[in-house]
Amino acid sequence: MPEGHTLHRLAQSLDAAFAGRQPQVSSPQGRFVEGAALLDAQLVERSWAHGKLLFVDFAQGRTLYVHLGLIGKWFVLPVHPPGSEPPVTGAVRLRILHEQHVADLRGPMACQVLDEEAVDALVARQGPDPLQPVGEGNDPDAAYRKISRSGKTLAELLMDQTVLAGVGNIYRCEVLWRHRLHPLKPGRSLKRSSWQLMWDDLVALMPWGVRTGSIITLDDVLEDTAAAWKRGERPQVPREFAVYQRTGSPCLRCGSAVRHKVVAGRNLFWCGGCQRRT
């Protein structure tokens, strides 16, 4: 399932392609015909994301809500030649088409037209998103209150979108490693100061995922990427992590073996040496 930075990046692409325009909206697959008809030729106001939820606001108070789930794919592509209609490939639930761009949605977990009240209720059920400004509706203290009252493991809580929105398995494993926290410790054992450091870290790291399309969690990779970006370059970011998918390999910090366990159906990775339970 895509992590939150992917949805924010996709929202930016949709915004650049369709905001301020009145695109054709259709359902080639036939499973979203009624919803598409409500949006067809309506003005697109903006696209945005909260955690793993994606929204496209149209005129008349209508919002397209999409959750990609595990297999959903949505790409914004240029139309060649401009003004033509590209052939449909595969089971396209939703197509947004304008002269210069096309966005075909395949295999989403959710694809609905909602009103403002329903959107607000959906977002209110989510935890705070590190990619959104902190405010009354996006409060990291609310996440800590849930974590500090829970006997569930930190590993489970960080993946619970009602606790913390947008964090997936890679960011979860890596941020726990960065702060030397054992993933199987109960949430109620987490200090307020440790939570704030983790939150601040995610706030710093995840925007680089939006910018580059790649998850960056190693300081040296981040430094190289930031330097290249400052020079006006768009670097190829290496897919390198401290613990994620490195079972049995030496920890980059202490040399102990990276461990693996399936928790709540997801693969979990951590260092057996410097991420201790005590």
N, C-alpha and C positions, 0 to 999 in steps of 0.2 A: 504494500500500500504506500502511495507517495507520502512523504513527510510534508509538513506545512510549507516549507520554503518553495516546494514545487508548485503548490496551489497559488501562492502569492506571485510567483513568476508567471504562471499561466494567466492569472488575472491581469497582470501588466500587458501581456501579449494581446489578450482580448480587448483590453482598453485601447491600446494603440491601433488595433485594426478596425474597431467598430464603434467606439464612443463618438457620439455626435452624428451618427449615421443611422439610416433606416434600412437595415439589411433584410434580405429574404430569410425567413426561418421556416424550416420544413422538417419532416421526419421520414426520410427515405425508407427506413425499416418498417414504418407504420405503427410503432408502439407509442408514439408521442404526438399523434396527429392533432388532437384537440388542444394540447398545450402549445404546440407550434403555431396553430392558427391564432391563438391569443397574442402571440408575440410578432407575427409576421408583419413586416413593414413598419414596425413601431420604432420610435427613437430609442437608441441605446444611450443611457445616461452615464453609467460607469460599471466597471467590473471590480470585484474585491473579494477578499478571502478572510475567513476567520478559522484558524487551525486548518483542518482538512476539509472544510466546507467552502464551496465556491459559489459566488453569487454574481449575476448580471442583472443590473437594474434597468428596466425599460420604463417608458412613459406610462402614464395612467396607473401608477402605483403597482405595477406588476414586476415581479422579480423571478428570474430563472435561478433555481437552486440545483446544484449538482454535487453529488458525492461520488468520487471515482471508485471508491472501494478498492478491492484487491486487483481487479483486472481492467478497470476503466482506463481509457486513453482519450486524450483530447489535445489535438495539435492545431495551431494556427499556421496556415500555409499561404504563400502567395498564389494568386491566380494567374496562369499563363495561357493565352494572352489575357490582359485585363478585360473584364467584361464578359468573359466566357463562363461556361458552367462546367466545372471539372466532373468527370465520371465518378459515380459513387462506387467505392470499393468496400466490400464487407458489409456487416450489419451496422449501419449508421443510425443510431437512435435519434440524433439531432444534427441538423446542418444549419450553420449561420453563414450566409453568403452575401458578399458585397463585391463591387467591381474589382477590388485589389486583393481581397483575402477570402479564404474559406476556412471554417472551423468545423470539423466532423467529429462528433462524440460517439464513441463506441464502448459498450459494456459497462455503463455506470451502475453503481449500486442504487443511486437515486437521481431522478431527473423530474423536477416538478416546477409548476408555476405557483408562486406564493404571493400573498399580500404582505403589506408591511408588518402587520401584527404577527403573522405567522413567522416571518423572518426574525423579528425581535425575540420571539419565544424560543426559536431554534438556537439562536446565538446565546441566549441567556442560559441555556442548559450546558453550554460549553465552559471549560475552564479558561483562564486568561491565556492569551496568545503572545509569546515573546516578540512577535513581529508587528504587534499593534502598540500604539502609545498607551502607557499606563493611565488609567482613569477609572471613573466609577464603574464602568462596565467591563473593565479589563484590569482587574486588581490582583497582583501576585499574592497579596496577603490572604485573599480568599482561598487561593490554592493551598497556602501553608496551613490555614485552619483545617482544611479537609485532611491534609497529610498528617498533621500533628495529632489528629484524633483517631487515626486509623491503625489497625493492627496488620493491615496488608503490607507486603514488602514494598520497598522503594521502587523496585523494578516494575511491579504491577501498577503502582500509583502514577509513575511518570508516563505510562502508556495509556492511562485512563483519560480520555478526551474531556470528561466532565471535571477533571482535576486540572489538567494542563493541556491546552489545545495546540496541536501541530507537531508535537514531539513524537517521533517514531522510534523504531528499534535502534537505528544507528546513533542518533543523537542521545538516546537514553543510555546506551552502553558507554559511549564515549564521555559524556558529561559526568557520569558517576566515576569513571576512571580518573578524569581530570581533577576531581575533588576527593579522591581516595575514599570513596564511600562504598561499602559493601552493598551490592544490590539486593541481598536477601534480608537486610535489616528492616525491622518494622518502621512504618512511617512515623509513628509516635516517638521514635528515638531520634529523629532528625532535629538538630538545633536550628533555631530561627536564623542564626548567622550563616549556617551552611546552606540553607535554602536560598537566602539572598545572594550568596556567591554563585550558586548554580543558576539562578534566574538571570543574574547579570551576565554570566557567561553565555547563556543561550541568546540573550539580547545582543551580545557582541558577535556571536558566531553565525546565527541563522541568516542575517542579512547578506552575508557572503554567499550563502546557498542561493539566495534570490538573485544576486548579481551574476554569479558564475554558472548556476545550474548544477553545482557540485557541493557535496557536504565536506566542509573543512573543519577538522577538529584538532589537528596537530599544529603547534605554534610555529614550527619552522615553515610548514606549508602555507600557513596564513601570512607569515611575514613575506615570503617570496611572492605570493599572490597579490598582497597589498602593494608591494613595491612595483610590480609589473603594472598593476592597475593605475598607479600614480603616474607611470611613464606613458600612459595612454594605450597600453597593450592589453590584449584579452588572452591571458595565459591558459594553457592546457593544464588543468588541475589534476595532479595524480590522485588516484583512488587509494589513499593510504590512511590507515587508522591505527589507533593504539591497541585496541583489543577486539574490535568487531571482526568476526570471521578469522581470528588468529589463534584458534584452539591449539594448545601445546607449544606455541611459539613463545620466545622470551619476552617478557614485559619490556617496553621501551624505557621504563623508568628504573625498575629494580632488578630485572632479569629473571624473575620468577615466571613459571609457566602460566599462560593464559588458560583459564578454565571455561567450561561450557556447560550449560544446563538448559533444558526446555522448561520455561515458566509460563503458565497460562497460554500454552500453545505457541509461544514465540521463543526463538533461540536467544539465549542470554550469554554474554561474554564478559569476563572480568579477570583481574589479576589476583592470583591466589596469595600474593605476597604483600603488596602495598594497599590492597583494598580489604582490610581486615574487618571482621564483625565487631571487634572491640574497639 
